[in-house]
Amino acid sequence: MKRNLTVTAVGCMIMVVVMQWQGSGLKTPTSPHGIVDLEFANSWTLLQTTLTGWDLSVAKMNIWLDFVFIVTYVLFLSLAAEITALKWAPQSWLAQTGIFLAKSIWVAGILDIAENLLMLKTLAGNYDEMSLRLTFFCAAVKFALVGLVIIYLLIGLPNSLRKR
């Protein structure tokens, strides 16, 4: 299991570097966070501001690369939460929370896939206010779930470093 964790962590880091490099042109004065600004563009005005100066082919490629990243971060965070949970007493609330979070990160991955499909639709010009809001919702819940898992991992880090 730890070997799988290492492989998924390396894959995750590689994808972060690749996506940051490939999507660097999406960071502009009107969209300083790049593709993340598109994820949270929940109105026509925000969308137009975000897309100012973008090469849409770069944005589309960044989204397609994100599909690979989804696999790596979901596997990594799920494994990491499960391994951390196993370091706690089996019936403790911290162990149970870790098992729950290891499963809930898969929901984040599904939301990320939906978000990507909605963004591709948006970049193709097929969007309305509802689809922009739905993209925002998927991104917000995804980031919240990822954040909860990361907080759990940080809380469990000292316990995870101890030998059992």
TORROZA-658079 format. One record per atom (N, C-alpha, C): x, y, z; chain; atom name; residue number from 1. Coordinates in nm, 3 decimals. Example, Ala and Ser with C-alpha at 12.3 -4.5 7.8 and 13.67 -1.06 7.14 Angstrom:
! TORROZA-658079
[node [1.319, -0.569, 0.780], "A", "N", 1]
[node [1.230, -0.450, 0.780], "A", "CA", 1]
[node [1.320, -0.330, 0.780], "A", "C", 1]
[node [1.285, -0.225, 0.708], "A", "N", 2]
[node [1.367, -0.106, 0.714], "A", "CA", 2]
[node [1.290, 0.003, 0.787], "A", "C", 2]
! end
This chain:
! TORROZA-658079
[node [0.082, -0.119, 0.000], "A", "N", 1]
[node [0.000, 0.000, 0.000], "A", "CA", 1]
[node [0.087, 0.127, 0.000], "A", "C", 1]
[node [0.199, 0.123, 0.075], "A", "N", 2]
[node [0.286, 0.240, 0.081], "A", "CA", 2]
[node [0.355, 0.264, -0.053], "A", "C", 2]
[node [0.386, 0.156, -0.125], "A", "N", 3]
[node [0.446, 0.171, -0.258], "A", "CA", 3]
[node [0.348, 0.240, -0.351], "A", "C", 3]
[node [0.220, 0.200, -0.344], "A", "N", 4]
[node [0.117, 0.265, -0.425], "A", "CA", 4]
[node [0.103, 0.413, -0.389], "A", "C", 4]
[node [0.118, 0.442, -0.261], "A", "N", 5]
[node [0.110, 0.581, -0.215], "A", "CA", 5]
[node [0.223, 0.663, -0.278], "A", "C", 5]
[node [0.341, 0.607, -0.281], "A", "N", 6]
[node [0.457, 0.676, -0.340], "A", "CA", 6]
[node [0.436, 0.698, -0.489], "A", "C", 6]
[node [0.390, 0.595, -0.558], "A", "N", 7]
[node [0.366, 0.606, -0.703], "A", "CA", 7]
[node [0.262, 0.713, -0.732], "A", "C", 7]
[node [0.151, 0.713, -0.657], "A", "N", 8]
[node [0.047, 0.812, -0.682], "A", "CA", 8]
[node [0.093, 0.952, -0.642], "A", "C", 8]
[node [0.175, 0.964, -0.538], "A", "N", 9]
[node [0.228, 1.095, -0.498], "A", "CA", 9]
[node [0.318, 1.152, -0.607], "A", "C", 9]
[node [0.404, 1.067, -0.663], "A", "N", 10]
[node [0.493, 1.111, -0.771], "A", "CA", 10]
[node [0.410, 1.150, -0.894], "A", "C", 10]
[node [0.312, 1.068, -0.928], "A", "N", 11]
[node [0.224, 1.100, -1.041], "A", "CA", 11]
[node [0.152, 1.231, -1.021], "A", "C", 11]
[node [0.107, 1.253, -0.900], "A", "N", 12]
[node [0.038, 1.378, -0.865], "A", "CA", 12]
[node [0.131, 1.498, -0.882], "A", "C", 12]
[node [0.252, 1.485, -0.831], "A", "N", 13]
[node [0.348, 1.596, -0.842], "A", "CA", 13]
[node [0.385, 1.623, -0.987], "A", "C", 13]
[node [0.403, 1.518, -1.064], "A", "N", 14]
[node [0.435, 1.535, -1.207], "A", "CA", 14]
[node [0.322, 1.610, -1.277], "A", "C", 14]
[node [0.198, 1.571, -1.249], "A", "N", 15]
[node [0.085, 1.636, -1.314], "A", "CA", 15]
[node [0.071, 1.782, -1.271], "A", "C", 15]
[node [0.100, 1.812, -1.145], "A", "N", 16]
[node [0.096, 1.952, -1.101], "A", "CA", 16]
[node [0.197, 2.034, -1.180], "A", "C", 16]
[node [0.318, 1.983, -1.193], "A", "N", 17]
[node [0.422, 2.055, -1.267], "A", "CA", 17]
[node [0.384, 2.071, -1.414], "A", "C", 17]
[node [0.338, 1.963, -1.476], "A", "N", 18]
[node [0.299, 1.967, -1.618], "A", "CA", 18]
[node [0.186, 2.067, -1.640], "A", "C", 18]
[node [0.085, 2.062, -1.554], "A", "N", 19]
[node [-0.030, 2.151, -1.572], "A", "CA", 19]
[node [0.006, 2.297, -1.545], "A", "C", 19]
[node [0.092, 2.322, -1.447], "A", "N", 20]
[node [0.136, 2.459, -1.420], "A", "CA", 20]
[node [0.216, 2.513, -1.538], "A", "C", 20]
[node [0.303, 2.431, -1.593], "A", "N", 21]
[node [0.384, 2.473, -1.708], "A", "CA", 21]
[node [0.295, 2.495, -1.830], "A", "C", 21]
[node [0.212, 2.395, -1.861], "A", "N", 22]
[node [0.128, 2.403, -1.980], "A", "CA", 22]
[node [0.028, 2.517, -1.969], "A", "C", 22]
[node [-0.026, 2.542, -1.850], "A", "N", 23]
[node [-0.129, 2.644, -1.832], "A", "CA", 23]
[node [-0.078, 2.779, -1.787], "A", "C", 23]
[node [0.053, 2.797, -1.790], "A", "N", 24]
[node [0.110, 2.925, -1.742], "A", "CA", 24]
[node [0.057, 3.046, -1.819], "A", "C", 24]
[node [0.024, 3.028, -1.945], "A", "N", 25]
[node [-0.028, 3.138, -2.025], "A", "CA", 25]
[node [-0.169, 3.181, -1.986], "A", "C", 25]
[node [-0.234, 3.101, -1.903], "A", "N", 26]
[node [-0.370, 3.134, -1.859], "A", "CA", 26]
[node [-0.370, 3.231, -1.741], "A", "C", 26]
[node [-0.252, 3.252, -1.683], "A", "N", 27]
[node [-0.241, 3.347, -1.573], "A", "CA", 27]
[node [-0.214, 3.485, -1.632], "A", "C", 27]
[node [-0.315, 3.569, -1.623], "A", "N", 28]
[node [-0.308, 3.703, -1.680], "A", "CA", 28]
[node [-0.350, 3.805, -1.573], "A", "C", 28]
[node [-0.335, 3.932, -1.602], "A", "N", 29]
[node [-0.382, 4.032, -1.504], "A", "CA", 29]
[node [-0.531, 4.017, -1.470], "A", "C", 29]
[node [-0.613, 3.971, -1.565], "A", "N", 30]
[node [-0.756, 3.955, -1.538], "A", "CA", 30]
[node [-0.791, 3.817, -1.484], "A", "C", 30]
[node [-0.696, 3.722, -1.491], "A", "N", 31]
[node [-0.717, 3.588, -1.432], "A", "CA", 31]
[node [-0.586, 3.541, -1.368], "A", "C", 31]
[node [-0.552, 3.599, -1.254], "A", "N", 32]
[node [-0.424, 3.567, -1.190], "A", "CA", 32]
[node [-0.412, 3.422, -1.143], "A", "C", 32]
[node [-0.524, 3.352, -1.130], "A", "N", 33]
[node [-0.520, 3.212, -1.085], "A", "CA", 33]
[node [-0.539, 3.114, -1.200], "A", "C", 33]
[node [-0.535, 3.164, -1.322], "A", "N", 34]
[node [-0.545, 3.077, -1.438], "A", "CA", 34]
[node [-0.675, 3.001, -1.446], "A", "C", 34]
[node [-0.665, 2.871, -1.467], "A", "N", 35]
[node [-0.783, 2.787, -1.489], "A", "CA", 35]
[node [-0.877, 2.789, -1.368], "A", "C", 35]
[node [-0.824, 2.812, -1.250], "A", "N", 36]
[node [-0.908, 2.819, -1.129], "A", "CA", 36]
[node [-1.007, 2.935, -1.141], "A", "C", 36]
[node [-0.966, 3.043, -1.205], "A", "N", 37]
[node [-1.059, 3.154, -1.226], "A", "CA", 37]
[node [-1.176, 3.113, -1.315], "A", "C", 37]
[node [-1.150, 3.026, -1.412], "A", "N", 38]
[node [-1.259, 2.974, -1.496], "A", "CA", 38]
[node [-1.352, 2.886, -1.413], "A", "C", 38]
[node [-1.296, 2.804, -1.325], "A", "N", 39]
[node [-1.378, 2.718, -1.240], "A", "CA", 39]
[node [-1.477, 2.799, -1.156], "A", "C", 39]
[node [-1.435, 2.918, -1.114], "A", "N", 40]
[node [-1.518, 3.000, -1.025], "A", "CA", 40]
[node [-1.586, 3.117, -1.096], "A", "C", 40]
[node [-1.584, 3.118, -1.228], "A", "N", 41]
[node [-1.652, 3.224, -1.304], "A", "CA", 41]
[node [-1.801, 3.189, -1.310], "A", "C", 41]
[node [-1.876, 3.234, -1.210], "A", "N", 42]
[node [-2.017, 3.194, -1.200], "A", "CA", 42]
[node [-2.115, 3.295, -1.261], "A", "C", 42]
[node [-2.063, 3.386, -1.343], "A", "N", 43]
[node [-2.150, 3.480, -1.414], "A", "CA", 43]
[node [-2.087, 3.512, -1.550], "A", "C", 43]
[node [-2.169, 3.565, -1.638], "A", "N", 44]
[node [-2.120, 3.601, -1.770], "A", "CA", 44]
[node [-2.007, 3.703, -1.760], "A", "C", 44]
[node [-2.023, 3.801, -1.672], "A", "N", 45]
[node [-1.922, 3.907, -1.655], "A", "CA", 45]
[node [-1.788, 3.849, -1.608], "A", "C", 45]
[node [-1.793, 3.764, -1.507], "A", "N", 46]
[node [-1.669, 3.701, -1.458], "A", "CA", 46]
[node [-1.605, 3.614, -1.566], "A", "C", 46]
[node [-1.688, 3.544, -1.640], "A", "N", 47]
[node [-1.636, 3.458, -1.748], "A", "CA", 47]
[node [-1.564, 3.542, -1.852], "A", "C", 47]
[node [-1.625, 3.649, -1.896], "A", "N", 48]
[node [-1.563, 3.733, -1.999], "A", "CA", 48]
[node [-1.433, 3.795, -1.948], "A", "C", 48]
[node [-1.432, 3.837, -1.822], "A", "N", 49]
[node [-1.311, 3.892, -1.762], "A", "CA", 49]
[node [-1.201, 3.787, -1.758], "A", "C", 49]
[node [-1.237, 3.666, -1.718], "A", "N", 50]
[node [-1.140, 3.556, -1.707], "A", "CA", 50]
[node [-1.080, 3.522, -1.842], "A", "C", 50]
[node [-1.163, 3.516, -1.944], "A", "N", 51]
[node [-1.117, 3.471, -2.076], "A", "CA", 51]
[node [-1.037, 3.577, -2.153], "A", "C", 51]
[node [-1.035, 3.700, -2.102], "A", "N", 52]
[node [-0.961, 3.806, -2.169], "A", "CA", 52]
[node [-0.813, 3.769, -2.182], "A", "C", 52]
[node [-0.765, 3.763, -2.304], "A", "N", 53]
[node [-0.624, 3.735, -2.329], "A", "CA", 53]
[node [-0.588, 3.587, -2.329], "A", "C", 53]
[node [-0.688, 3.500, -2.315], "A", "N", 54]
[node [-0.659, 3.357, -2.314], "A", "CA", 54]
[node [-0.652, 3.299, -2.455], "A", "C", 54]
[node [-0.564, 3.201, -2.473], "A", "N", 55]
[node [-0.565, 3.116, -2.590], "A", "CA", 55]
[node [-0.653, 2.997, -2.550], "A", "C", 55]
[node [-0.771, 2.987, -2.609], "A", "N", 56]
[node [-0.867, 2.884, -2.567], "A", "CA", 56]
[node [-0.814, 2.742, -2.589], "A", "C", 56]
[node [-0.725, 2.724, -2.686], "A", "N", 57]
[node [-0.668, 2.590, -2.707], "A", "CA", 57]
[node [-0.580, 2.550, -2.588], "A", "C", 57]
[node [-0.513, 2.647, -2.527], "A", "N", 58]
[node [-0.432, 2.619, -2.407], "A", "CA", 58]
[node [-0.524, 2.582, -2.291], "A", "C", 58]
[node [-0.635, 2.655, -2.276], "A", "N", 59]
[node [-0.730, 2.626, -2.169], "A", "CA", 59]
[node [-0.790, 2.486, -2.187], "A", "C", 59]
[node [-0.828, 2.453, -2.309], "A", "N", 60]
[node [-0.886, 2.321, -2.334], "A", "CA", 60]
[node [-0.786, 2.210, -2.303], "A", "C", 60]
[node [-0.661, 2.228, -2.346], "A", "N", 61]
[node [-0.559, 2.127, -2.318], "A", "CA", 61]
[node [-0.537, 2.113, -2.168], "A", "C", 61]
[node [-0.539, 2.224, -2.095], "A", "N", 62]
[node [-0.520, 2.219, -1.951], "A", "CA", 62]
[node [-0.632, 2.139, -1.885], "A", "C", 62]
[node [-0.752, 2.155, -1.935], "A", "N", 63]
[node [-0.866, 2.079, -1.881], "A", "CA", 63]
[node [-0.850, 1.931, -1.914], "A", "C", 63]
[node [-0.808, 1.899, -2.036], "A", "N", 64]
[node [-0.787, 1.758, -2.072], "A", "CA", 64]
[node [-0.678, 1.695, -1.985], "A", "C", 64]
[node [-0.573, 1.770, -1.958], "A", "N", 65]
[node [-0.467, 1.720, -1.869], "A", "CA", 65]
[node [-0.521, 1.697, -1.727], "A", "C", 65]
[node [-0.617, 1.780, -1.689], "A", "N", 66]
[node [-0.675, 1.767, -1.555], "A", "CA", 66]
[node [-0.743, 1.632, -1.535], "A", "C", 66]
[node [-0.794, 1.572, -1.642], "A", "N", 67]
[node [-0.856, 1.440, -1.629], "A", "CA", 67]
[node [-0.753, 1.338, -1.578], "A", "C", 67]
[node [-0.629, 1.349, -1.624], "A", "N", 68]
[node [-0.522, 1.261, -1.574], "A", "CA", 68]
[node [-0.490, 1.295, -1.429], "A", "C", 68]
[node [-0.484, 1.426, -1.400], "A", "N", 69]
[node [-0.456, 1.471, -1.264], "A", "CA", 69]
[node [-0.562, 1.421, -1.166], "A", "C", 69]
[node [-0.687, 1.420, -1.208], "A", "N", 70]
[node [-0.794, 1.372, -1.121], "A", "CA", 70]
[node [-0.765, 1.230, -1.074], "A", "C", 70]
[node [-0.725, 1.145, -1.166], "A", "N", 71]
[node [-0.694, 1.006, -1.129], "A", "CA", 71]
[node [-0.582, 1.002, -1.025], "A", "C", 71]
[node [-0.477, 1.081, -1.047], "A", "N", 72]
[node [-0.363, 1.074, -0.956], "A", "CA", 72]
[node [-0.395, 1.132, -0.819], "A", "C", 72]
[node [-0.464, 1.247, -0.813], "A", "N", 73]
[node [-0.488, 1.305, -0.681], "A", "CA", 73]
[node [-0.595, 1.229, -0.603], "A", "C", 73]
[node [-0.693, 1.174, -0.673], "A", "N", 74]
[node [-0.795, 1.096, -0.602], "A", "CA", 74]
[node [-0.732, 0.969, -0.544], "A", "C", 74]
[node [-0.653, 0.899, -0.623], "A", "N", 75]
[node [-0.587, 0.779, -0.572], "A", "CA", 75]
[node [-0.491, 0.813, -0.458], "A", "C", 75]
[node [-0.412, 0.919, -0.475], "A", "N", 76]
[node [-0.318, 0.957, -0.371], "A", "CA", 76]
[node [-0.389, 0.995, -0.241], "A", "C", 76]
[node [-0.484, 1.085, -0.248], "A", "N", 77]
[node [-0.551, 1.131, -0.125], "A", "CA", 77]
[node [-0.633, 1.021, -0.060], "A", "C", 77]
[node [-0.694, 0.935, -0.140], "A", "N", 78]
[node [-0.770, 0.823, -0.085], "A", "CA", 78]
[node [-0.678, 0.726, -0.010], "A", "C", 78]
[node [-0.568, 0.690, -0.074], "A", "N", 79]
[node [-0.470, 0.601, -0.009], "A", "CA", 79]
[node [-0.409, 0.664, 0.115], "A", "C", 79]
[node [-0.373, 0.792, 0.105], "A", "N", 80]
[node [-0.312, 0.861, 0.218], "A", "CA", 80]
[node [-0.408, 0.867, 0.337], "A", "C", 80]
[node [-0.535, 0.897, 0.311], "A", "N", 81]
[node [-0.634, 0.903, 0.419], "A", "CA", 81]
[node [-0.655, 0.765, 0.481], "A", "C", 81]
[node [-0.657, 0.663, 0.397], "A", "N", 82]
[node [-0.677, 0.527, 0.447], "A", "CA", 82]
[node [-0.557, 0.482, 0.532], "A", "C", 82]
[node [-0.437, 0.508, 0.484], "A", "N", 83]
[node [-0.317, 0.471, 0.560], "A", "CA", 83]
[node [-0.312, 0.547, 0.692], "A", "C", 83]
[node [-0.347, 0.674, 0.688], "A", "N", 84]
[node [-0.349, 0.754, 0.812], "A", "CA", 84]
[node [-0.454, 0.700, 0.907], "A", "C", 84]
[node [-0.570, 0.664, 0.856], "A", "N", 85]
[node [-0.677, 0.609, 0.940], "A", "CA", 85]
[node [-0.632, 0.481, 1.010], "A", "C", 85]
[node [-0.554, 0.400, 0.941], "A", "N", 86]
[node [-0.508, 0.273, 0.998], "A", "CA", 86]
[node [-0.408, 0.292, 1.112], "A", "C", 86]
[node [-0.351, 0.411, 1.123], "A", "N", 87]
[node [-0.256, 0.439, 1.231], "A", "CA", 87]
[node [-0.327, 0.472, 1.362], "A", "C", 87]
[node [-0.456, 0.502, 1.356], "A", "N", 88]
[node [-0.533, 0.533, 1.476], "A", "CA", 88]
[node [-0.598, 0.406, 1.529], "A", "C", 88]
[node [-0.640, 0.408, 1.653], "A", "N", 89]
[node [-0.715, 0.295, 1.709], "A", "CA", 89]
[node [-0.838, 0.272, 1.620], "A", "C", 89]
[node [-0.865, 0.145, 1.585], "A", "N", 90]
[node [-0.968, 0.114, 1.485], "A", "CA", 90]
[node [-1.105, 0.178, 1.508], "A", "C", 90]
[node [-1.151, 0.188, 1.629], "A", "N", 91]
[node [-1.284, 0.241, 1.653], "A", "CA", 91]
[node [-1.284, 0.390, 1.690], "A", "C", 91]
[node [-1.169, 0.453, 1.687], "A", "N", 92]
[node [-1.163, 0.595, 1.723], "A", "CA", 92]
[node [-1.230, 0.679, 1.615], "A", "C", 92]
[node [-1.275, 0.797, 1.655], "A", "N", 93]
[node [-1.340, 0.885, 1.559], "A", "CA", 93]
[node [-1.242, 0.931, 1.452], "A", "C", 93]
[node [-1.112, 0.939, 1.486], "A", "N", 94]
[node [-1.012, 0.979, 1.386], "A", "CA", 94]
[node [-0.993, 0.871, 1.280], "A", "C", 94]
[node [-0.999, 0.746, 1.321], "A", "N", 95]
[node [-0.989, 0.636, 1.224], "A", "CA", 95]
[node [-1.113, 0.634, 1.135], "A", "C", 95]
[node [-1.229, 0.648, 1.195], "A", "N", 96]
[node [-1.354, 0.647, 1.120], "A", "CA", 96]
[node [-1.362, 0.766, 1.024], "A", "C", 96]
[node [-1.314, 0.881, 1.070], "A", "N", 97]
[node [-1.312, 1.000, 0.984], "A", "CA", 97]
[node [-1.223, 0.977, 0.863], "A", "C", 97]
[node [-1.106, 0.916, 0.886], "A", "N", 98]
[node [-1.014, 0.889, 0.776], "A", "CA", 98]
[node [-1.074, 0.795, 0.672], "A", "C", 98]
[node [-1.143, 0.693, 0.718], "A", "N", 99]
[node [-1.207, 0.599, 0.624], "A", "CA", 99]
[node [-1.316, 0.672, 0.545], "A", "C", 99]
[node [-1.394, 0.756, 0.614], "A", "N", 100]
[node [-1.496, 0.834, 0.546], "A", "CA", 100]
[node [-1.435, 0.927, 0.442], "A", "C", 100]
[node [-1.328, 0.997, 0.479], "A", "N", 101]
[node [-1.263, 1.090, 0.386], "A", "CA", 101]
[node [-1.197, 1.017, 0.269], "A", "C", 101]
[node [-1.144, 0.898, 0.295], "A", "N", 102]
[node [-1.083, 0.818, 0.188], "A", "CA", 102]
[node [-1.186, 0.785, 0.080], "A", "C", 102]
[node [-1.311, 0.768, 0.124], "A", "N", 103]
[node [-1.419, 0.741, 0.028], "A", "CA", 103]
[node [-1.474, 0.869, -0.031], "A", "C", 103]
[node [-1.482, 0.975, 0.050], "A", "N", 104]
[node [-1.543, 1.099, 0.002], "A", "CA", 104]
[node [-1.459, 1.170, -0.104], "A", "C", 104]
[node [-1.330, 1.143, -0.107], "A", "N", 105]
[node [-1.247, 1.209, -0.208], "A", "CA", 105]
[node [-1.286, 1.161, -0.349], "A", "C", 105]
[node [-1.347, 1.045, -0.358], "A", "N", 106]
[node [-1.396, 0.997, -0.487], "A", "CA", 106]
[node [-1.511, 1.085, -0.537], "A", "C", 106]
[node [-1.589, 1.139, -0.443], "A", "N", 107]
[node [-1.695, 1.233, -0.480], "A", "CA", 107]
[node [-1.631, 1.359, -0.539], "A", "C", 107]
[node [-1.521, 1.404, -0.478], "A", "N", 108]
[node [-1.449, 1.520, -0.531], "A", "CA", 108]
[node [-1.404, 1.493, -0.674], "A", "C", 108]
[node [-1.355, 1.373, -0.700], "A", "N", 109]
[node [-1.312, 1.337, -0.835], "A", "CA", 109]
[node [-1.426, 1.340, -0.935], "A", "C", 109]
[node [-1.542, 1.290, -0.895], "A", "N", 110]
[node [-1.660, 1.292, -0.983], "A", "CA", 110]
[node [-1.704, 1.436, -1.009], "A", "C", 110]
[node [-1.702, 1.518, -0.904], "A", "N", 111]
[node [-1.737, 1.659, -0.922], "A", "CA", 111]
[node [-1.636, 1.729, -1.013], "A", "C", 111]
[node [-1.509, 1.692, -1.002], "A", "N", 112]
[node [-1.405, 1.751, -1.087], "A", "CA", 112]
[node [-1.428, 1.713, -1.233], "A", "C", 112]
[node [-1.467, 1.589, -1.257], "A", "N", 113]
[node [-1.498, 1.546, -1.394], "A", "CA", 113]
[node [-1.616, 1.627, -1.448], "A", "C", 113]
[node [-1.721, 1.642, -1.368], "A", "N", 114]
[node [-1.838, 1.720, -1.410], "A", "CA", 114]
[node [-1.797, 1.865, -1.438], "A", "C", 114]
[node [-1.717, 1.920, -1.349], "A", "N", 115]
[node [-1.668, 2.058, -1.365], "A", "CA", 115]
[node [-1.590, 2.072, -1.496], "A", "C", 115]
[node [-1.502, 1.976, -1.526], "A", "N", 116]
[node [-1.423, 1.981, -1.649], "A", "CA", 116]
[node [-1.512, 1.976, -1.773], "A", "C", 116]
[node [-1.611, 1.888, -1.769], "A", "N", 117]
[node [-1.703, 1.877, -1.884], "A", "CA", 117]
[node [-1.780, 2.007, -1.902], "A", "C", 117]
[node [-1.822, 2.067, -1.791], "A", "N", 118]
[node [-1.892, 2.196, -1.799], "A", "CA", 118]
[node [-1.801, 2.306, -1.851], "A", "C", 118]
[node [-1.675, 2.306, -1.809], "A", "N", 119]
[node [-1.582, 2.409, -1.859], "A", "CA", 119]
[node [-1.554, 2.391, -2.008], "A", "C", 119]
[node [-1.541, 2.266, -2.053], "A", "N", 120]
[node [-1.522, 2.242, -2.197], "A", "CA", 120]
[node [-1.644, 2.293, -2.275], "A", "C", 120]
[node [-1.761, 2.269, -2.220], "A", "N", 121]
[node [-1.885, 2.317, -2.281], "A", "CA", 121]
[node [-1.885, 2.471, -2.286], "A", "C", 121]
[node [-1.841, 2.533, -2.177], "A", "N", 122]
[node [-1.834, 2.679, -2.170], "A", "CA", 122]
[node [-1.738, 2.733, -2.275], "A", "C", 122]
[node [-1.620, 2.672, -2.286], "A", "N", 123]
[node [-1.520, 2.719, -2.383], "A", "CA", 123]
[node [-1.567, 2.700, -2.527], "A", "C", 123]
[node [-1.659, 2.606, -2.547], "A", "N", 124]
[node [-1.716, 2.585, -2.680], "A", "CA", 124]
[node [-1.829, 2.684, -2.708], "A", "C", 124]
[node [-1.863, 2.768, -2.608], "A", "N", 125]
[node [-1.968, 2.868, -2.625], "A", "CA", 125]
[node [-2.107, 2.819, -2.587], "A", "C", 125]
[node [-2.116, 2.699, -2.535], "A", "N", 126]
[node [-2.245, 2.640, -2.496], "A", "CA", 126]
[node [-2.263, 2.649, -2.346], "A", "C", 126]
[node [-2.303, 2.763, -2.298], "A", "N", 127]
[node [-2.320, 2.781, -2.155], "A", "CA", 127]
[node [-2.433, 2.880, -2.130], "A", "C", 127]
[node [-2.483, 2.877, -2.007], "A", "N", 128]
[node [-2.578, 2.976, -1.960], "A", "CA", 128]
[node [-2.546, 3.003, -1.813], "A", "C", 128]
[node [-2.621, 3.091, -1.752], "A", "N", 129]
[node [-2.592, 3.126, -1.612], "A", "CA", 129]
[node [-2.598, 3.002, -1.522], "A", "C", 129]
[node [-2.691, 2.911, -1.548], "A", "N", 130]
[node [-2.705, 2.791, -1.465], "A", "CA", 130]
[node [-2.582, 2.701, -1.478], "A", "C", 130]
[node [-2.532, 2.682, -1.599], "A", "N", 131]
[node [-2.415, 2.595, -1.615], "A", "CA", 131]
[node [-2.291, 2.658, -1.550], "A", "C", 131]
[node [-2.282, 2.791, -1.555], "A", "N", 132]
[node [-2.170, 2.859, -1.488], "A", "CA", 132]
[node [-2.180, 2.842, -1.336], "A", "C", 132]
[node [-2.301, 2.852, -1.283], "A", "N", 133]
[node [-2.321, 2.832, -1.139], "A", "CA", 133]
[node [-2.294, 2.687, -1.099], "A", "C", 133]
[node [-2.334, 2.594, -1.184], "A", "N", 134]
[node [-2.310, 2.452, -1.156], "A", "CA", 134]
[node [-2.160, 2.422, -1.157], "A", "C", 134]
[node [-2.086, 2.482, -1.250], "A", "N", 135]
[node [-1.941, 2.466, -1.254], "A", "CA", 135]
[node [-1.881, 2.518, -1.123], "A", "C", 135]
[node [-1.925, 2.635, -1.081], "A", "N", 136]
[node [-1.880, 2.696, -0.955], "A", "CA", 136]
[node [-1.908, 2.602, -0.837], "A", "C", 136]
[node [-2.030, 2.548, -0.831], "A", "N", 137]
[node [-2.070, 2.457, -0.723], "A", "CA", 137]
[node [-1.980, 2.334, -0.720], "A", "C", 137]
[node [-1.959, 2.272, -0.835], "A", "N", 138]
[node [-1.873, 2.152, -0.842], "A", "CA", 138]
[node [-1.733, 2.185, -0.793], "A", "C", 138]
[node [-1.679, 2.299, -0.836], "A", "N", 139]
[node [-1.544, 2.340, -0.794], "A", "CA", 139]
[node [-1.538, 2.366, -0.645], "A", "C", 139]
[node [-1.636, 2.436, -0.592], "A", "N", 140]
[node [-1.636, 2.471, -0.449], "A", "CA", 140]
[node [-1.643, 2.347, -0.361], "A", "C", 140]
[node [-1.732, 2.255, -0.394], "A", "N", 141]
[node [-1.745, 2.132, -0.314], "A", "CA", 141]
[node [-1.620, 2.046, -0.329], "A", "C", 141]
[node [-1.568, 2.038, -0.451], "A", "N", 142]
[node [-1.444, 1.962, -0.474], "A", "CA", 142]
[node [-1.331, 2.016, -0.388], "A", "C", 142]
[node [-1.308, 2.146, -0.393], "A", "N", 143]
[node [-1.200, 2.206, -0.315], "A", "CA", 143]
[node [-1.223, 2.189, -0.165], "A", "C", 143]
[node [-1.348, 2.195, -0.122], "A", "N", 144]
[node [-1.379, 2.176, 0.020], "A", "CA", 144]
[node [-1.343, 2.034, 0.063], "A", "C", 144]
[node [-1.379, 1.935, -0.018], "A", "N", 145]
[node [-1.347, 1.796, 0.016], "A", "CA", 145]
[node [-1.196, 1.771, 0.015], "A", "C", 145]
[node [-1.129, 1.824, -0.085], "A", "N", 146]
[node [-0.983, 1.809, -0.092], "A", "CA", 146]
[node [-0.920, 1.876, 0.030], "A", "C", 146]
[node [-0.968, 1.993, 0.064], "A", "N", 147]
[node [-0.916, 2.065, 0.182], "A", "CA", 147]
[node [-0.936, 1.987, 0.310], "A", "C", 147]
[node [-1.053, 1.926, 0.326], "A", "N", 148]
[node [-1.079, 1.845, 0.447], "A", "CA", 148]
[node [-0.982, 1.727, 0.456], "A", "C", 148]
[node [-0.957, 1.661, 0.342], "A", "N", 149]
[node [-0.864, 1.548, 0.344], "A", "CA", 149]
[node [-0.724, 1.597, 0.379], "A", "C", 149]
[node [-0.682, 1.708, 0.323], "A", "N", 150]
[node [-0.548, 1.761, 0.352], "A", "CA", 150]
[node [-0.536, 1.798, 0.500], "A", "C", 150]
[node [-0.638, 1.861, 0.555], "A", "N", 151]
[node [-0.637, 1.894, 0.698], "A", "CA", 151]
[node [-0.628, 1.767, 0.782], "A", "C", 151]
[node [-0.705, 1.665, 0.744], "A", "N", 152]
[node [-0.699, 1.537, 0.816], "A", "CA", 152]
[node [-0.558, 1.477, 0.810], "A", "C", 152]
[node [-0.498, 1.482, 0.693], "A", "N", 153]
[node [-0.362, 1.427, 0.678], "A", "CA", 153]
[node [-0.262, 1.504, 0.762], "A", "C", 153]
[node [-0.276, 1.634, 0.768], "A", "N", 154]
[node [-0.185, 1.715, 0.850], "A", "CA", 154]
[node [-0.204, 1.687, 0.999], "A", "C", 154]
[node [-0.328, 1.670, 1.040], "A", "N", 155]
[node [-0.356, 1.636, 1.180], "A", "CA", 155]
[node [-0.297, 1.498, 1.214], "A", "C", 155]
[node [-0.309, 1.406, 1.120], "A", "N", 156]
[node [-0.261, 1.270, 1.143], "A", "CA", 156]
[node [-0.114, 1.248, 1.117], "A", "C", 156]
[node [-0.045, 1.348, 1.063], "A", "N", 157]
[node [0.095, 1.331, 1.026], "A", "CA", 157]
[node [0.183, 1.286, 1.143], "A", "C", 157]
[node [0.178, 1.350, 1.259], "A", "N", 158]
[node [0.264, 1.304, 1.369], "A", "CA", 158]
[node [0.237, 1.158, 1.406], "A", "C", 158]
[node [0.111, 1.120, 1.406], "A", "N", 159]
[node [0.075, 0.981, 1.439], "A", "CA", 159]
[node [0.119, 0.886, 1.328], "A", "C", 159]
[node [0.112, 0.932, 1.203], "A", "N", 160]
[node [0.150, 0.847, 1.090], "A", "CA", 160]
[node [0.301, 0.821, 1.086], "A", "C", 160]
[node [0.379, 0.912, 1.141], "A", "N", 161]
[node [0.525, 0.897, 1.138], "A", "CA", 161]
[node [0.574, 0.798, 1.242], "A", "C", 161]
[node [0.490, 0.769, 1.341], "A", "N", 162]
[node [0.529, 0.670, 1.441], "A", "CA", 162]
[node [0.519, 0.530, 1.384], "A", "C", 162]
[node [0.611, 0.444, 1.423], "A", "N", 163]
[node [0.609, 0.304, 1.380], "A", "CA", 163]
[node [0.504, 0.230, 1.458], "A", "C", 163]
[node [0.438, 0.134, 1.392], "A", "N", 164]
[node [0.343, 0.048, 1.462], "A", "CA", 164]
[node [0.384, -0.095, 1.444], "A", "C", 164]
! end
